[in-house]
Amino acid sequence: MTDGQPIPGLTPAVAMATALAVLCAGAMARPPGGGGVVYRVRYGAQAAGPIAEPGVVVSAGAPVDVSGAERLYRAGIGGPAPVLAGGGGATILAAGPLLDGPDQVVVAAGEWHGRRFEVELRHTSASLSGTPLLRNVPWRPLVAVPMGGIPAGGVCEVVVRWQPVESLPDGKALAPPLVATASFRAE
């Protein structure tokens, strides 16, 4: 906009669609290094069937948006361990601890150690750091991390560590990490 003049061709419908696209883009963020995507999943009265607790699943598919991530996560929780083709790619979907509105998450690492794939997710925690909040909208992070180079011929394990820190990316730890695990068979 210039001098308070409307932008030519910007109808109310286009303006609303643009505003919604910007708001929806804020629901996910790519961490530095491109190691995964962090989705902000609503939690509370506004959310229909919120994800109740932290966990991790391995999926052969990759989500394209927050709804797809939630569907893949819910389909994998409590189900049998998946069987994946060795050497191919898969996606880890990890639901983290309940966070406060201003908290942020980054994928700090994701790599193979033998047959175990370890992922470290660092997050701030307003509640653990004693930050006063005037208004809070709690949310649960749901992180999609690509996992390639799967070793064939056996059971593999995924270990996800949620480390609360004072600041991102390398702040001092505020508490021991929350650890979630899953396993799958690679053939």
DRENKOLKOL-384561 format. One record per residue (C-alpha): z, y, x. Coordinates in Angstrom, 3 decimals. Each point is the difference from the previous one (the first is absolute). Layout:
BEGIN
<rec><w>Z</w><v>Y</v><u>X</u></rec>
...
***
This chain:
BEGIN
<rec><w>0.000</w><v>0.000</v><u>0.000</u></rec>
<rec><w>-0.688</w><v>3.504</v><u>1.121</u></rec>
<rec><w>1.698</w><v>3.090</v><u>-1.424</u></rec>
<rec><w>1.211</w><v>-1.883</v><u>-3.079</u></rec>
<rec><w>-3.533</w><v>-0.897</v><u>-1.107</u></rec>
<rec><w>-0.584</w><v>-3.492</v><u>-1.395</u></rec>
<rec><w>-2.026</w><v>-2.450</v><u>2.044</u></rec>
<rec><w>-3.514</w><v>-0.299</v><u>-1.498</u></rec>
<rec><w>-0.564</w><v>-3.354</v><u>-1.731</u></rec>
<rec><w>3.712</w><v>-0.910</v><u>-0.064</u></rec>
<rec><w>0.510</w><v>-1.020</v><u>-3.604</u></rec>
<rec><w>3.475</w><v>-0.886</v><u>-1.292</u></rec>
<rec><w>-0.954</w><v>-3.701</v><u>0.071</u></rec>
<rec><w>-1.143</w><v>0.205</v><u>3.635</u></rec>
<rec><w>3.139</w><v>1.967</v><u>0.914</u></rec>
<rec><w>2.210</w><v>-2.664</v><u>-1.640</u></rec>
<rec><w>-1.856</w><v>-2.847</v><u>1.709</u></rec>
<rec><w>0.350</w><v>1.777</v><u>3.357</u></rec>
<rec><w>3.725</w><v>0.571</v><u>-0.547</u></rec>
<rec><w>0.511</w><v>-3.658</v><u>-0.968</u></rec>
<rec><w>-1.902</w><v>-1.195</v><u>3.067</u></rec>
<rec><w>2.206</w><v>2.134</v><u>2.244</u></rec>
<rec><w>3.185</w><v>-1.254</v><u>-1.706</u></rec>
<rec><w>-1.101</w><v>-3.643</v><u>0.186</u></rec>
<rec><w>-0.896</w><v>0.367</v><u>3.675</u></rec>
<rec><w>3.622</w><v>1.014</v><u>0.567</u></rec>
<rec><w>1.090</w><v>-3.391</v><u>-1.344</u></rec>
<rec><w>-1.162</w><v>-1.670</v><u>3.206</u></rec>
<rec><w>-0.128</w><v>0.976</v><u>3.614</u></rec>
<rec><w>-1.569</w><v>-1.539</v><u>3.065</u></rec>
<rec><w>2.536</w><v>-0.216</v><u>2.777</u></rec>
<rec><w>-0.888</w><v>1.210</v><u>3.489</u></rec>
<rec><w>-2.102</w><v>-2.602</v><u>1.791</u></rec>
<rec><w>-1.529</w><v>-1.364</v><u>-3.219</u></rec>
<rec><w>2.226</w><v>-3.109</v><u>0.026</u></rec>
<rec><w>0.339</w><v>-0.132</v><u>-3.771</u></rec>
<rec><w>0.282</w><v>1.953</v><u>-3.226</u></rec>
<rec><w>3.274</w><v>1.154</v><u>-1.540</u></rec>
<rec><w>0.009</w><v>0.134</v><u>-3.818</u></rec>
<rec><w>2.710</w><v>1.921</v><u>-1.842</u></rec>
<rec><w>0.946</w><v>-2.160</v><u>-2.987</u></rec>
<rec><w>1.913</w><v>1.776</v><u>-2.750</u></rec>
<rec><w>3.447</w><v>-1.273</v><u>-0.742</u></rec>
<rec><w>2.216</w><v>0.780</v><u>-2.966</u></rec>
<rec><w>-0.405</w><v>0.758</v><u>-3.671</u></rec>
<rec><w>-3.605</w><v>1.196</v><u>0.442</u></rec>
<rec><w>-1.129</w><v>-3.262</v><u>1.592</u></rec>
<rec><w>-1.052</w><v>-2.950</v><u>-2.113</u></rec>
<rec><w>1.389</w><v>-3.161</v><u>1.616</u></rec>
<rec><w>1.073</w><v>1.439</v><u>3.364</u></rec>
<rec><w>0.079</w><v>-2.201</v><u>3.087</u></rec>
<rec><w>3.650</w><v>-1.054</v><u>-0.041</u></rec>
<rec><w>0.681</w><v>-0.742</v><u>3.655</u></rec>
<rec><w>-1.490</w><v>-0.073</v><u>3.489</u></rec>
<rec><w>-2.224</w><v>-2.906</v><u>0.973</u></rec>
<rec><w>-3.198</w><v>-1.009</v><u>1.754</u></rec>
<rec><w>-3.097</w><v>-1.991</v><u>-0.976</u></rec>
<rec><w>-3.190</w><v>-0.992</v><u>1.792</u></rec>
<rec><w>-3.262</w><v>0.449</v><u>-1.895</u></rec>
<rec><w>-3.592</w><v>-0.951</v><u>0.785</u></rec>
<rec><w>-1.076</w><v>3.148</v><u>-1.861</u></rec>
<rec><w>0.459</w><v>3.636</v><u>0.913</u></rec>
<rec><w>1.028</w><v>2.650</v><u>-2.555</u></rec>
<rec><w>-2.109</w><v>3.097</v><u>-0.584</u></rec>
<rec><w>2.689</w><v>2.026</v><u>-1.765</u></rec>
<rec><w>3.656</w><v>-0.054</v><u>-1.015</u></rec>
<rec><w>-0.687</w><v>-1.977</v><u>-3.204</u></rec>
<rec><w>-1.913</w><v>-2.650</v><u>1.948</u></rec>
<rec><w>2.795</w><v>-0.198</v><u>2.572</u></rec>
<rec><w>2.587</w><v>-0.516</v><u>-2.741</u></rec>
<rec><w>-2.126</w><v>-2.706</v><u>-1.668</u></rec>
<rec><w>-0.509</w><v>-1.914</v><u>3.269</u></rec>
<rec><w>3.683</w><v>0.320</v><u>0.872</u></rec>
<rec><w>1.203</w><v>-1.205</v><u>-3.414</u></rec>
<rec><w>-2.487</w><v>-2.916</v><u>0.074</u></rec>
<rec><w>1.363</w><v>-1.153</v><u>3.368</u></rec>
<rec><w>3.741</w><v>0.459</v><u>-0.563</u></rec>
<rec><w>1.738</w><v>-3.272</v><u>-0.768</u></rec>
<rec><w>-3.241</w><v>-1.967</v><u>0.224</u></rec>
<rec><w>-0.852</w><v>-2.767</v><u>2.428</u></rec>
<rec><w>-0.877</w><v>0.934</v><u>3.563</u></rec>
<rec><w>-3.702</w><v>0.833</v><u>0.210</u></rec>
<rec><w>-2.511</w><v>-2.002</v><u>2.016</u></rec>
<rec><w>-2.321</w><v>2.213</v><u>2.022</u></rec>
<rec><w>-3.001</w><v>-0.706</v><u>2.196</u></rec>
<rec><w>1.037</w><v>0.297</v><u>3.650</u></rec>
<rec><w>-1.362</w><v>2.887</v><u>2.020</u></rec>
<rec><w>-0.886</w><v>1.956</v><u>-3.123</u></rec>
<rec><w>1.761</w><v>3.005</v><u>-1.368</u></rec>
<rec><w>2.774</w><v>0.357</v><u>-2.530</u></rec>
<rec><w>2.240</w><v>2.761</v><u>-1.261</u></rec>
<rec><w>3.773</w><v>0.198</v><u>0.125</u></rec>
<rec><w>1.511</w><v>1.743</v><u>-3.007</u></rec>
<rec><w>3.591</w><v>1.037</v><u>0.643</u></rec>
<rec><w>2.253</w><v>1.684</v><u>-2.555</u></rec>
<rec><w>2.739</w><v>1.984</v><u>1.680</u></rec>
<rec><w>3.404</w><v>1.374</v><u>-0.892</u></rec>
<rec><w>0.423</w><v>2.573</v><u>-2.752</u></rec>
<rec><w>-0.548</w><v>3.428</v><u>1.579</u></rec>
<rec><w>0.620</w><v>3.593</v><u>-1.035</u></rec>
<rec><w>-2.739</w><v>2.500</v><u>-0.848</u></rec>
<rec><w>-0.278</w><v>1.694</v><u>3.403</u></rec>
<rec><w>0.115</w><v>-3.233</v><u>2.025</u></rec>
<rec><w>-3.064</w><v>-1.095</v><u>1.969</u></rec>
<rec><w>-1.234</w><v>-3.296</v><u>1.467</u></rec>
<rec><w>-2.219</w><v>-0.865</v><u>2.985</u></rec>
<rec><w>-1.256</w><v>-3.300</v><u>1.364</u></rec>
<rec><w>1.410</w><v>-0.082</v><u>3.545</u></rec>
<rec><w>-1.434</w><v>-3.353</v><u>1.145</u></rec>
<rec><w>-1.778</w><v>-3.135</v><u>-1.196</u></rec>
<rec><w>-0.864</w><v>-2.776</v><u>2.426</u></rec>
<rec><w>-0.056</w><v>-3.735</v><u>0.604</u></rec>
<rec><w>2.679</w><v>-1.783</v><u>2.035</u></rec>
<rec><w>-1.209</w><v>-3.582</v><u>0.073</u></rec>
<rec><w>-0.191</w><v>-1.114</v><u>-3.646</u></rec>
<rec><w>2.216</w><v>2.842</v><u>-1.211</u></rec>
<rec><w>-1.445</w><v>3.371</v><u>-1.083</u></rec>
<rec><w>2.588</w><v>2.777</v><u>0.275</u></rec>
<rec><w>-0.223</w><v>3.368</v><u>-1.709</u></rec>
<rec><w>2.415</w><v>2.870</v><u>0.499</u></rec>
<rec><w>0.104</w><v>2.669</v><u>-2.679</u></rec>
<rec><w>2.019</w><v>3.108</v><u>0.730</u></rec>
<rec><w>1.254</w><v>2.243</v><u>-2.770</u></rec>
<rec><w>2.225</w><v>3.000</v><u>-0.452</u></rec>
<rec><w>2.996</w><v>-0.259</v><u>-2.310</u></rec>
<rec><w>1.415</w><v>3.088</v><u>-1.654</u></rec>
<rec><w>2.936</w><v>-2.020</v><u>-1.358</u></rec>
<rec><w>0.950</w><v>-1.540</v><u>3.382</u></rec>
<rec><w>-0.365</w><v>3.315</v><u>1.836</u></rec>
<rec><w>2.112</w><v>1.855</v><u>-2.599</u></rec>
<rec><w>-2.768</w><v>2.382</v><u>-1.032</u></rec>
<rec><w>0.961</w><v>1.757</v><u>-3.253</u></rec>
<rec><w>-2.669</w><v>-0.312</v><u>-2.694</u></rec>
<rec><w>-0.206</w><v>2.498</v><u>-2.849</u></rec>
<rec><w>-2.537</w><v>-2.102</v><u>-1.885</u></rec>
<rec><w>-1.022</w><v>-3.498</v><u>0.902</u></rec>
<rec><w>-2.845</w><v>-2.289</v><u>-1.026</u></rec>
<rec><w>0.743</w><v>-3.454</v><u>1.441</u></rec>
<rec><w>-2.884</w><v>-2.178</v><u>1.113</u></rec>
<rec><w>-0.606</w><v>-3.345</v><u>1.626</u></rec>
<rec><w>-2.487</w><v>-0.249</v><u>2.873</u></rec>
<rec><w>-2.632</w><v>-2.721</v><u>-0.287</u></rec>
<rec><w>-1.826</w><v>-0.322</v><u>3.300</u></rec>
<rec><w>-3.327</w><v>-1.812</v><u>0.514</u></rec>
<rec><w>-0.485</w><v>-1.056</v><u>3.625</u></rec>
<rec><w>-3.211</w><v>-1.765</v><u>1.099</u></rec>
<rec><w>0.569</w><v>-3.167</v><u>2.007</u></rec>
<rec><w>-2.899</w><v>-1.420</v><u>2.016</u></rec>
<rec><w>-0.211</w><v>-2.623</v><u>2.722</u></rec>
<rec><w>1.938</w><v>-2.604</v><u>-1.961</u></rec>
<rec><w>0.566</w><v>-3.109</v><u>2.151</u></rec>
<rec><w>-1.513</w><v>-3.053</v><u>-1.748</u></rec>
<rec><w>1.589</w><v>-3.361</v><u>-0.591</u></rec>
<rec><w>3.571</w><v>0.418</v><u>-1.155</u></rec>
<rec><w>2.700</w><v>2.022</v><u>-1.622</u></rec>
<rec><w>0.317</w><v>3.660</v><u>0.937</u></rec>
<rec><w>2.863</w><v>2.348</v><u>-0.719</u></rec>
<rec><w>0.039</w><v>3.706</v><u>-0.840</u></rec>
<rec><w>3.081</w><v>2.076</v><u>0.848</u></rec>
<rec><w>0.286</w><v>3.547</v><u>-1.349</u></rec>
<rec><w>2.766</w><v>2.315</v><u>1.222</u></rec>
<rec><w>0.804</w><v>3.188</v><u>-1.930</u></rec>
<rec><w>1.810</w><v>2.267</v><u>2.483</u></rec>
<rec><w>1.695</w><v>3.144</v><u>-1.369</u></rec>
<rec><w>-0.184</w><v>2.809</v><u>2.581</u></rec>
<rec><w>1.125</w><v>3.624</v><u>0.260</u></rec>
<rec><w>-3.569</w><v>1.253</v><u>0.431</u></rec>
<rec><w>-3.495</w><v>-1.411</v><u>0.324</u></rec>
<rec><w>-1.503</w><v>-1.528</v><u>1.968</u></rec>
<rec><w>2.666</w><v>-0.790</v><u>2.636</u></rec>
<rec><w>3.314</w><v>1.361</v><u>-1.269</u></rec>
<rec><w>3.366</w><v>-1.633</v><u>0.575</u></rec>
<rec><w>0.772</w><v>-3.014</v><u>-2.224</u></rec>
<rec><w>2.317</w><v>0.800</v><u>-2.925</u></rec>
<rec><w>0.872</w><v>-3.614</v><u>-0.885</u></rec>
<rec><w>-1.089</w><v>-3.562</v><u>0.808</u></rec>
<rec><w>-3.491</w><v>-0.820</v><u>-1.309</u></rec>
<rec><w>-0.665</w><v>-1.759</v><u>-3.273</u></rec>
<rec><w>-1.966</w><v>-3.173</v><u>0.831</u></rec>
<rec><w>-2.370</w><v>-1.876</v><u>-2.338</u></rec>
<rec><w>-1.994</w><v>-3.126</v><u>0.866</u></rec>
<rec><w>-2.823</w><v>-2.098</v><u>-1.411</u></rec>
<rec><w>-2.000</w><v>-2.964</v><u>1.194</u></rec>
<rec><w>-3.499</w><v>-1.337</v><u>-0.592</u></rec>
<rec><w>-2.222</w><v>-2.806</v><u>1.195</u></rec>
<rec><w>-3.087</w><v>0.767</v><u>2.096</u></rec>
<rec><w>-2.752</w><v>-2.608</v><u>0.076</u></rec>
***
